[in-house]
Amino acid sequence: QVQFVESGGGLVQPGGSLRLACAAAGFTVDDYAVGWFRQVPGKEREGVACIRSGTGHTYYVDSLKGRFTISRDYAKNTVYLQIDNLKPEDTAVYYCAVDRFNCMILGELVRIYEYDYWGQGTQVTVSS
């Protein structure tokens, strides 16, 4: 089955860190641009970061720059999202997906059908 499997979420105190993992099954992650997204119940899914295939250039939503780092491990066929200095407003379900637009629409309204291989998501809860 071709999909992403996210993991690494959990409950963390404000100021803490998490590293989320997005493991690809059935395809090679380096062949595609991959984005991380998040969604709070009742709100639209929003883009967080994106990493291009080949060059590995990374892109971040302006409002989240500095605390989020996207990276890729070829050997593990996995894309990561490091989140530092977590804040309560980071609480959300985090997803990854293949970005057919090669990171060029990061920050725009997320239309689920414009992305491929969505995983089931991993819950991040930031609370004291």
Disulfide bonds with the S-S distance in Angstrom:
Cys22-Cys96 1.91
Cys50-Cys103 2.03
